Amino acid sequence: MTPTESPAMRHAPAPLLAALLPFAPTLAGASPNDLAHLSDEFAHPGSIQAWSRIEFIEQWNASQLEVHDVDLTTPGAMTMVPFTVSWFQNYRGPFVFKPVEGDFVFTVHLTVSGRDGVSVPQSQYSLAGAFIRAPRDITPDTWTAGGENYVFLSLGHGDTTPPSWQHEIKTTENSDSQLFLTPAPGPTATLQIARIGDAVICLRRAPGQSWQVHGRFHRDDFPQTLQVGVVTYTDWLKCQIFDPFTHNSTTLTLPLPDGVNDPNPFIPFAPDLIARFDFARFARPQVPAELAGLDLSDPGQVPDAALLAFLGESAHSPAPPCPGDTNGDRTVNFADLNTVLGQFNETGDGLFGDLDGDGDVDFGDLNLVLSGFNQPCR
């Protein structure tokens, strides 16, 4: 087997391999020079493979999402349904992300609801949104309190009685969380976080309304590379009765695993959130020359109007289609060919190789890979 070959490819027709192998040396050198390749319109189930989940990266191995898929539960969206879980101080919840180096603008469009699919979530602190976090080189064996550093902007229900739509913005430094809740007009919003130097700028837009700067933070503690993605959390009243380590290392749903006791069984488990993300877009910020050297986190130096001139709607455009891309890396290469060949003639839902969405993997899907082969999508 050659270095560019895989077991799936050994079963491909010889003429096909002969036609494709000459392209292999150029694939290793292909590398995009911006962040467009990270964007995801959630149009194909296979793009979920391009996202990482924090509970698995840090080896907690306790899934905190009851549902997590792309283009399956909700066509054209990433769906996340969390168990009882939170992000607060040392509590670490579910987070789906991509690593990003340097400055960036990250934008998501989402709709949230309770588990009935239509209502305001009934459980306190049931929200979802955009999230950036400093990576931690830890496992459960090396975890210590006081190491969480992140910023997020979310939408859902916080603490009102009766429950109502709210935004939550939170900055956490060394696990000291400072949060602010404000009213939101409804269950749908576009949220944006920009990291530019030491400034973190959070923006929002409700349907039919203009972009607003929601909050700014000076975070000179953040490293060059951050984890950037989407977050969900719900059911704080139940979460808080567990200590953070148990919460972080356990799927909090009944029945609890052996050795995990419920400190207060009279408070029921009541997770109540469904989050549907329609897109997640990444871009490099294009900061106007007249703002160079200014502290973008300081409204006294840089007013909201100056930020909105290059952020919000101006930050980036939708990622173009990428026919033939099975895994969301926005390049059509041997990985995509292997997926189609490995699932060839299979039928059913959730097949990453079913590029045309007709319920099976066949020559139509293979043709999409071959047509776009060795072509990165920008």
C-alpha positions in Angstrom: 0.0 0.0 0.0 1.4 3.4 -0.9 1.7 6.3 1.6 -1.4 8.0 0.0 -3.4 4.8 -0.2 -5.9 3.4 2.2 -7.7 0.0 2.6 -10.8 1.5 1.0 -8.8 2.6 -2.0 -7.4 -0.9 -2.6 -10.9 -1.9 -3.7 -11.3 1.0 -6.2 -10.9 0.4 -9.9 -7.4 0.5 -11.1 -8.1 3.2 -13.8 -9.6 5.4 -11.0 -6.5 5.1 -8.8 -4.2 5.7 -11.8 -6.1 8.9 -12.6 -6.0 10.2 -9.0 -2.7 9.3 -7.5 -0.7 11.8 -9.5 -2.5 14.6 -7.6 -1.5 13.3 -4.2 1.9 15.1 -3.9 0.1 18.5 -4.3 -2.4 17.8 -1.5 0.2 17.9 1.3 1.2 21.4 0.3 -2.3 22.8 0.0 -3.1 25.2 2.9 -5.6 28.0 3.0 -4.3 31.5 4.0 -7.4 32.6 5.9 -10.2 31.1 8.0 -12.9 30.5 5.4 -12.1 26.8 5.4 -13.3 26.6 9.0 -16.8 27.9 8.2 -19.7 25.5 8.2 -23.2 26.0 6.7 -24.3 22.6 8.3 -25.6 21.3 5.0 -24.1 17.8 5.2 -23.9 15.3 8.1 -20.2 14.7 7.5 -19.2 18.2 8.5 -19.6 17.2 12.2 -16.2 15.4 11.9 -14.4 18.7 11.6 -15.6 19.8 15.1 -14.1 18.7 18.4 -15.9 18.2 21.7 -14.2 19.3 24.8 -15.3 16.4 27.0 -13.6 14.0 24.7 -10.5 16.2 23.9 -9.8 16.5 27.7 -10.6 12.8 28.1 -13.5 13.2 30.5 -15.4 10.7 28.3 -18.8 11.5 29.8 -21.0 12.7 27.0 -22.9 15.8 28.1 -25.0 16.0 25.0 -28.1 13.8 24.6 -28.3 14.9 20.9 -25.5 16.2 18.7 -25.7 16.0 15.0 -25.6 17.9 11.7 -28.3 17.9 9.1 -30.1 15.0 10.7 -32.4 16.1 13.6 -32.8 19.5 11.9 -32.1 19.7 8.2 -29.4 22.3 7.5 -28.4 22.8 11.1 -26.3 21.5 13.9 -28.6 20.4 16.7 -27.4 20.2 20.3 -29.6 18.9 23.2 -27.6 19.0 26.5 -28.2 16.9 29.6 -28.2 18.7 33.0 -25.0 20.7 32.7 -23.5 24.2 33.2 -20.6 26.6 32.4 -19.9 28.6 35.6 -16.7 29.0 37.6 -15.2 25.4 37.7 -18.3 23.8 36.1 -17.3 22.7 32.6 -20.1 21.9 30.2 -20.4 20.8 26.5 -18.5 22.8 24.0 -18.1 22.1 20.2 -15.1 23.9 18.7 -12.3 24.5 16.3 -8.9 25.9 17.3 -8.1 29.3 15.8 -4.8 31.1 16.0 -4.6 34.9 16.1 -7.4 37.4 15.5 -10.8 36.2 14.2 -14.4 37.0 13.9 -16.8 34.1 14.7 -20.5 34.3 13.8 -23.4 31.9 14.4 -27.1 32.0 13.7 -29.2 30.0 16.1 -32.7 29.3 17.4 -33.3 27.9 20.9 -36.3 26.4 22.6 -37.3 24.2 25.4 -37.4 20.5 24.7 -41.0 20.8 23.4 -39.5 22.6 20.4 -41.5 25.8 20.8 -41.5 27.2 24.3 -39.1 29.4 26.4 -37.0 26.9 28.3 -38.4 26.4 31.8 -35.2 25.5 33.7 -33.0 28.3 34.9 -29.9 29.1 32.9 -30.8 27.2 29.7 -29.0 29.0 26.9 -26.8 28.4 23.8 -24.5 30.6 21.9 -21.0 31.5 20.7 -18.0 30.7 22.9 -14.3 31.2 23.0 -11.9 29.5 25.5 -8.3 29.2 26.4 -7.2 25.6 25.9 -6.3 23.5 28.9 -3.7 20.7 28.8 -5.5 18.5 31.3 -7.2 15.2 31.9 -9.4 14.2 34.8 -6.3 13.0 36.6 -4.5 16.4 36.3 -7.6 18.7 36.6 -7.4 21.4 39.2 -9.9 24.2 40.1 -9.3 27.7 39.0 -8.2 27.1 35.4 -11.1 28.2 33.3 -10.7 31.2 31.0 -13.4 32.1 28.5 -16.0 34.5 27.1 -19.4 33.7 25.7 -22.6 35.3 24.5 -25.7 33.2 24.5 -29.5 33.2 24.1 -32.2 31.4 26.0 -33.7 31.7 29.5 -31.6 32.8 32.5 -33.4 33.6 35.8 -36.7 35.4 35.2 -40.1 34.4 36.7 -42.0 33.5 34.6 -39.3 32.4 32.1 -38.6 34.8 29.3 -36.0 35.2 26.5 -32.7 36.6 27.6 -29.1 37.0 26.5 -26.3 36.0 28.8 -22.8 37.4 28.4 -20.1 35.9 30.6 -16.4 36.5 31.1 -14.4 34.0 33.2 -10.8 34.5 34.3 -9.2 31.8 36.4 -12.6 30.3 37.0 -14.0 33.6 38.4 -17.2 34.1 36.3 -18.8 37.5 35.9 -22.2 37.3 34.1 -24.8 39.8 32.9 -28.4 39.0 31.8 -30.5 41.2 29.5 -33.9 40.8 27.8 -33.9 39.3 24.3 -36.8 39.8 21.8 -37.2 36.1 20.9 -35.8 32.7 20.3 -33.6 33.5 17.2 -30.5 35.6 16.9 -27.2 36.1 15.1 -24.3 36.2 17.6 -20.8 37.3 16.9 -17.5 37.3 18.9 -14.4 39.1 17.6 -11.0 38.6 19.1 -8.7 41.4 18.0 -5.4 41.6 19.9 -6.4 41.8 23.6 -9.9 42.9 22.9 -12.9 40.6 22.8 -16.0 42.1 21.3 -19.5 40.5 21.5 -22.2 41.5 19.1 -25.8 40.4 18.4 -28.6 40.9 15.9 -32.2 40.0 16.2 -34.3 39.1 13.1 -35.2 42.3 11.3 -33.1 44.5 13.5 -29.6 46.1 13.2 -26.4 44.8 14.7 -25.6 45.9 18.3 -22.4 45.8 20.2 -23.4 43.8 23.3 -20.2 43.9 25.3 -16.5 44.2 25.3 -13.7 42.8 27.4 -10.0 43.3 27.7 -8.4 39.8 27.9 -4.7 40.1 27.7 -4.4 36.7 29.4 -5.7 34.8 26.4 -3.1 32.8 24.5 -2.4 33.1 20.8 -4.6 30.0 20.0 -8.1 29.8 21.3 -10.9 27.2 21.1 -13.8 28.8 19.1 -17.2 27.3 18.8 -20.7 26.8 20.2 -22.0 26.1 23.7 -25.2 24.8 25.3 -26.1 24.4 29.0 -29.3 23.9 31.1 -30.8 23.1 34.5 -28.6 25.1 36.9 -30.8 24.3 39.9 -29.8 20.6 39.6 -26.3 21.2 38.5 -25.3 23.3 41.5 -25.9 20.5 44.0 -23.1 18.4 42.5 -19.5 19.4 43.0 -17.7 20.6 39.9 -15.5 17.5 39.4 -18.5 15.2 39.6 -20.4 17.4 37.2 -17.5 17.6 34.8 -16.8 13.8 34.7 -20.4 12.5 34.8 -23.4 12.4 32.4 -25.9 13.9 34.8 -29.1 11.9 34.0 -30.9 9.1 35.6 -29.8 6.5 36.3 -26.6 7.9 37.6 -23.4 5.8 37.2 -22.3 3.5 40.0 -20.5 5.4 42.7 -22.2 8.8 41.9 -24.8 9.8 44.5 -27.5 12.5 44.1 -26.9 15.0 47.0 -30.6 16.1 46.8 -32.9 13.7 45.0 -35.9 16.0 45.9 -34.7 18.4 43.2 -35.5 16.7 39.9 -33.4 16.5 36.8 -35.0 19.0 34.4 -32.9 19.7 31.3 -34.9 21.9 29.0 -33.0 23.1 25.9 -32.8 22.5 22.2 -30.3 24.6 20.2 -30.2 24.7 16.4 -27.3 26.4 14.7 -27.9 27.3 11.1 -24.3 28.3 10.4 -20.9 29.0 12.0 -18.6 31.3 10.1 -15.0 32.3 10.6 -13.1 35.2 9.2 -10.1 37.4 9.8 -11.1 40.9 10.9 -10.2 43.8 8.6 -9.5 46.6 11.1 -9.5 50.1 9.6 -6.1 51.8 9.6 -7.4 54.7 11.7 -8.1 52.2 14.6 -4.6 50.8 14.7 -3.1 51.0 18.1 -6.3 51.9 19.9 -7.9 49.8 22.6 -10.9 48.3 20.9 -12.3 47.1 24.3 -12.6 50.8 25.4 -15.7 52.6 24.2 -14.0 55.9 25.1 -11.4 55.3 22.5 -13.5 53.4 19.9 -17.3 54.0 19.8 -19.7 51.3 18.8 -20.2 52.9 15.4 -16.5 52.4 14.6 -16.7 48.7 15.4 -19.9 48.2 13.4 -18.2 49.7 10.4 -16.1 46.5 10.0 -17.8 43.9 12.3 -21.4 42.7 12.3 -22.7 42.4 8.8 -19.4 43.6 7.4 -17.3 40.9 9.0 -17.7 38.2 6.4 -19.9 36.5 3.8 -21.3 33.0 3.7 -18.9 30.2 2.8 -19.3 29.1 -0.8 -20.6 25.5 -1.4 -18.0 22.8 -1.5 -19.4 19.8 -3.5 -17.5 16.6 -2.8 -16.4 17.5 0.7 -17.6 14.7 3.1 -15.8 15.8 6.3 -16.2 19.6 6.5 -12.5 20.5 5.9 -13.4 22.4 2.8 -11.0 20.5 0.6 -11.9 17.6 -1.7 -9.1 15.0 -1.4 -8.4 11.4 -0.7 -10.2 11.5 2.7 -13.4 12.3 0.9 -12.7 9.6 -1.8 -12.1 7.1 0.9 -15.4 7.9 2.6 -17.4 7.5 -0.6 -15.6 4.2 -1.5 -15.9 2.9 2.0 -19.7 3.4 2.1 -20.3 2.7 -1.6 -23.7 1.0 -2.2 -24.8 1.6 1.4 -28.2 3.2 2.1 -29.7 4.9 5.0 -29.6 8.2 7.0 -26.4 9.9 8.2 -24.0 8.5 5.6 -21.2 10.9 5.3 -20.6 9.7 1.7 -24.2 10.6 0.7 -23.2 13.9 -0.8 -26.3 14.5 -2.9 -28.7 13.5 0.0 -30.6 10.9 -1.9 -30.3 8.3 0.8 -27.5 6.1 -0.7 -23.8 6.3 -1.7 -23.5 5.7 -5.4 -21.8 7.0 -8.6 -23.6 10.3 -8.2 -21.6 10.9 -5.0 -18.4 9.6 -6.5 -18.8 12.0 -9.4 -19.1 14.9 -7.0 -15.8 13.9 -5.4 -14.0 13.5 -8.7 -15.4 16.7 -10.1 -14.0 18.7 -7.2 -10.9 16.6 -6.5 -7.8 18.5 -5.2 -9.8 21.7 -5.2 -9.9 23.6 -1.9 -13.1 25.7 -1.3 -12.7 29.3 -0.2 
